[in-house]
Amino acid sequence: AMGPSCPTDRLVLQVPARELLEGDTVTLRCRRWQNKSVTEVQFYHEEKDLGGPLNGTELSLSPLKLHHSGRYRCSCRVGTSRLESVPVTVTVHGEHPHRRY
């Protein structure tokens, strides 16, 4: 079987790989394949539109709260259509008592 072909154009929502803890600051980045320019970016949490369109490509969540957990995706304008990223799941961990010692 042939593997998936390389998409000529796609959007990726980048989330830090580290463990995300309550109170942290996290930045989600909406990036296009081969670093092509991105315009009119919108971010979504579950199906909720987080506002936009933004001129920037980053969404900052600060301070991080447990309710920020869930699936995020972004979209951008390409000509007359919109390109959508695959959803990425963000998991926010609460403060654990043992972290304080």
ChimeraX attribute file (.defattr): number of C-alpha atoms within 10 A of each C-alpha:
attribute: neighborCount
match mode: 1-to-1
recipient: residues
	/A:1	3
	/A:2	4
	/A:3	5
	/A:4	6
	/A:5	6
	/A:6	7
	/A:7	8
	/A:8	7
	/A:9	12
	/A:10	15
	/A:11	22
	/A:12	19
	/A:13	21
	/A:14	17
	/A:15	16
	/A:16	11
	/A:17	7
	/A:18	6
	/A:19	10
	/A:20	20
	/A:21	18
	/A:22	17
	/A:23	16
	/A:24	14
	/A:25	13
	/A:26	16
	/A:27	15
	/A:28	19
	/A:29	19
	/A:30	24
	/A:31	22
	/A:32	19
	/A:33	13
	/A:34	10
	/A:35	9
	/A:36	11
	/A:37	12
	/A:38	19
	/A:39	17
	/A:40	15
	/A:41	23
	/A:42	23
	/A:43	27
	/A:44	16
	/A:45	18
	/A:46	15
	/A:47	10
	/A:48	9
	/A:49	14
	/A:50	14
	/A:51	10
	/A:52	12
	/A:53	16
	/A:54	14
	/A:55	11
	/A:56	14
	/A:57	23
	/A:58	18
	/A:59	17
	/A:60	11
	/A:61	14
	/A:62	13
	/A:63	12
	/A:64	19
	/A:65	17
	/A:66	15
	/A:67	9
	/A:68	16
	/A:69	16
	/A:70	14
	/A:71	15
	/A:72	24
	/A:73	24
	/A:74	28
	/A:75	25
	/A:76	24
	/A:77	16
	/A:78	13
	/A:79	8
	/A:80	5
	/A:81	8
	/A:82	12
	/A:83	17
	/A:84	19
	/A:85	19
	/A:86	14
	/A:87	16
	/A:88	17
	/A:89	14
	/A:90	18
	/A:91	15
	/A:92	19
	/A:93	15
	/A:94	13
	/A:95	12
	/A:96	9
	/A:97	7
	/A:98	6
	/A:99	6
	/A:100	6
	/A:101	4
